[in-house]
């Protein structure tokens, strides 16, 4: 299967984060590039669509005031309990806590339980749709790479990247 991979600079532009943020989040394991990790000098990370989605969710939560530590806990919960299926979750923050909700009833429960005013409700399926639209608008872009292609030129580009 051929999947589009996005190099660091293009990923930053798409997600609207700095390269320093991306590098830190990747080095600390908050987001792991699923297509290709950097393996020393001369190689670049390649991020998949799902990686971009996670980065957009992380950015939304930190923009709403959630600490990176709380965001990390929510991301790990999704990875561990929902098989990394981001379409099954809505992530909510009140600026202090970050909550992963797997049903509308859970979101309503959070709203009723006196958690305070929620700073952000990140409906991941909506973020996914917005991200897909952004990527359609950006094509063609020089920073995306077809990963897993049998075309030697494309495969070489992915390896060089």
Order of alpha helices (4+ residues) and beta strands (2+ residues): beta-alpha-alpha-alpha-alpha-beta-beta-alpha-beta-alpha-beta-alpha
